[in-house]
Amino acid sequence: MKVRNSLKSLRKRHRDNRIVRRKGRLYVINKTNPRFKARQG
């Protein structure tokens, strides 16, 4: 899990990446390739 300032560039790296909002934080999650994980906030 990486903590990043901007998640938009990270989301473009894989086509299955999703931006999800949980508990006031933004997360990038990927079901098919779980190494793409990041949060912001």
N, C-alpha and C positions, 0 to 999 in steps of 0.2 A: 504494500500500500504506500503510494507516494502522496505527499502533500504538495499541491501545486497552486500557483496563483491563477493560472488560466487553464481550464479543462477543455476548451474548444479545440486546441491543437492536438491534445492527446486523444480526443474522440475520433479524429480523422485518421488515426493510424491503423485502425482495423474497422471493417465494415459492420461488425456485430456489437461495437461499443454502444452503450446506452448511458445517457446522463439521467440520474435518478436523484430526487430530492428526498432526504430523510432527516428528520429532526433538525431542520434548518441548515443542513449541510448538503453540498452537492457532491455526488459520487459518480465516478465512471466505473461501470461494471460490464463484464463480458462473460457470457455463459460458456461460449465455445473455447475461449482462450483466457483462462483466469489470471494470467500474469498481467493483463492490462487492468490494473486497479489503481484508482487515485481518488483523493478527496480534496475539497476546497472549503475553507471556512472553519 
